[in-house]
Amino acid sequence: MKYFTEEWHELCQKNNIHLHLEEEKQAETFSEEYFQQLYHIELNSWLTLQEEANLRLKSKETVNRDDDNNNYEPFNKEKGIEQFHDIFIHNLMYLKKQLPETIVKQIADIRVFTLDKATRNIINAVTQFCEENDGIVTKVIEDYKRYIKENSTLLDIEIDGDFSFHDCKIIKSIKNDKSLKLLIDNKGSYTNIDEVIFENFNIIKQDDLLEDSWWLYEEIYKVNDKYEFHVLLQNETMDLIDFIISAEQISFISNKNNL
């Protein structure tokens, strides 16, 4: 990848941390009492939402009752408490990894920050950090769109800067001596394309299996009269996969049209 690199993808995870932060003076100093109070407020709020969702599911199951296929499970408060704690720990570790050390050191209690409470100074610092990252992310997107527009004749393929397989899932890859076909689940994505076919291909780089991976970003180039497709994927264990393939022809097929 030349534009949508793994480093760029990492920045995409660091441009919205500030959005849910709320100013709180008590976050200025470390206080176990305040953390416990805040934690239980958030826990009880979360449990209430989960219980309400469970009741809606119960109501739906009642309306569509099938005695041989009833998947409803009563709300389990103890299990809910464990789930909330697991989510909290995951978020805490995630934030410590994503935020620069200079900001983390200024936070009196990272646990309180994880529950979206912070001082005005911390909110300002995190906001600046996120906005700077967002600026870089946006510039790369615009640069790639400009590249596609300026090279559309050379590429000789009917795609534009908004063409994207983002959030598609590769459900199957079929390979023979002459072609590689990727079957795509495009539900929830920005495209109606179901298949991508690479003819007379050569795989330049493939970090892992393609099947069951999520399509994040793609780039397309023309190199030595062949198309070169660069794809950044993410597998089920959240590892990033670099996939680069060269082909004489690339076909994008939807259930209605051959693009």
N, C-alpha and C positions, 0 to 999 in steps of 0.2 A: 504494500500500500504506500502510495506517495502522498496522499492527502489524509485519508481516514485511517491513520496509523493507530497502533495500540495505545500510544501515548495520548493521541487526540481523544480516543475513546475514554481513557481515564479522566481527562478533563471534563468530558460530558457528565461524569458522575459527581463533579465538584462545582457545578454552577447553580445549584438550587438548594443548598444546605440551609441558607438563611431564610427561606420563605415562611417557615412556620414558627420561627423564633418569636418569643414574647418577652418584653422587657420586665424584669423583676429585680427589685433592689436586694431582696434576700439572697439572690444568686451571687452577690458581691463577695461573700465570705463563706467558708466551709461550715456547714451546719448539718450534723447527722439528723437532728430533730426535723429540720426543714425538709431534708431529702425524704425521710420516711413519710412525713405528712403529704408531700407532693406525690410520692410514689403510690401511696394508697388512694389518693384522689384519682389519679390517672388509671390505676388498676380497676377501681370500682366503676369508673366511667366506661372503660373498655369492656368489663364484664356485663354491664347493662346493655351495651350495644350488641354483644354476642348473644345474650339471652333473647333480646328482641328479634334478632335475625333467626334464632332457633325457633321462636314462636311462629314467625312468618312461614318458615319451612314446614312446621307442624301443620299449620292451617292449609298450606298448599297440598301436603300429603293427604290431609283429610278430604279435601275436595276431589283429588284424583286418586282415591283409595284403590289399591290393588293388594289384596291380602297376600298374594304370592310374591309381591315385590315392593315391600314397604321399607324404604331406606332411612326412615326417620330415627334419630337417636336423641333421647332427652338431653337437655343441657346439663353438662357436668361442670360444676363450679370449680372443683379442685383441679380438674384438667385445664380449665380456663386460666386459673392462676398460674399454673406451670407454663402454659403457652405464652402468657403475657411476659413472664420472667425471661423466657427464651428469646422472645422478640426484643426485649429491652437489652439483654446482653449482646445480641447480634448487632443492634443499632449502636450500642456504645463502642464496640470494637470497630465497627465500620467508620464511625465518626473520628475515632482516634487515628485511623489509617488515612482517611481522606483529608483531614485538616492539617495544615502545616504545624510543625512543632512549636513555632513561635506563638501561635494562637492558643494551642492546647495548654501551654505553660501559663497563660494568662487566665485560664478558666479555673475558678476556685474549686469547683466540683464537676467533673465531666459527667457524673451521673445526673445532676440537675440539668446540665446542658442537653443531655440526651432526652430529657423530658420536655425540651423546647423552652426552657427558661434561661435567660441570660441578662447580663447588664447591658446598658446602652453601648458602652465602649466595645464589648465583645460582639454585639450585634453589628455594629458599624464595621469592625474588622472583618467579620465573616462575610458581610455583604460585599465589601470591597474585593475580597478574595474571590467570591463567586462571580461577581460582575466582570472581573478581569478575565477569569476563565471563560465566561460566556462570550466575551468579545473575541477571544482566540477561536473558540468553537465556531462562532458565526462566520468569522473571516475565512476559515478553511472551507466551509460550505459554499460561501459565495465565490471563492477562488475556483473550486471545482466546477460550479455551474458556469463560470466564465470560460473555463477550459473547454467544457463540452460545447458551449455555444460557438467558440472560436474555431473548434476543430470538427464541427458537425459534418462538413463536406468530406474531410479526410476520413472520418470514421465511417461515413456512408452507411449509417444505420439509424433507424427511425426511433431515436430516443431523445429526450431533452433533459434539462437540469433537474426536473422534478421526478424523473424516472427513478424508481426505488423499489427494492425488494425488502426494505426494512420491516422487521417483525414477521417475515415469512419463515416457514419451517421446512427444511428439506426432509421429505418423508422417505424418499428412495432414490438411489443412484443406479443407473443401468449403463454398463460399459461394455463395448465390444471393440474390435480392432479399429473401427473408423469413427465411432462417435461416443460421446458421454452424454447421457440424458439425466437431468435432475428433475424429479417430480416434486412439486412444491405445494404445500398447504398455505394458501394466501388469506385465510380467514383473519380478520383484524388488521390486515396490512393495507398498503396504499396502491396495490396493483391487482389486476384480475388475471395475471399470467399464472398458468398452471405448470408449465414446463419450460426448461431452458435446455437447448440442445447444442452441444459443441461438436462440430464436424472436423475430421482430420486434426485431432487435438494432440497436445503434448502437455502433460501436467508438470509445471515448473516447480511448484511447491505445494505441499499439503501436510499440515502439521498433525492432523488427526482424521478420524472418519468423518465423512460428510453427513451421513444419515442421522436424523434426530437432532441436528444442530439448527440453531436459530440464525437467520441471515441478518446481519447488522448493517453493513454498508458494502457498496461495490464501486469499482472504478474500471473504466474501459479505455484501452489505448490501441493504437495501430503501430505494430513493430514489424519491420521487414515484410510488409504486405499481409500480415496476419493480425487478427484481433488478439489482444492480451487482456484477460479479465482478471482483476484483482478483487478478492472477496474477503471480508472480515466476518467470521462466524463465531458463535459462542455455543459450546456444548452444554449438556445437562448438568455438568459439574461446574459450570460458569467459567471454564477455561476458554481463552480466545484461540481461534484457529485461523491461521493465514492460509488462504487457498489462491494460488495463481495458476491460470491455465491459458495456453495459447491455442488458437484454432483458426482454420481457414474461414469458417463461417459460424455465426452464432444465430440461432433461431429462438425467438420468444413466442411461445404459443399460449393463447388463452382459450377458454371454452367457446369463444365466439370468433376470435380473429387470430390470424397469424401475423404478428407485428413485424 
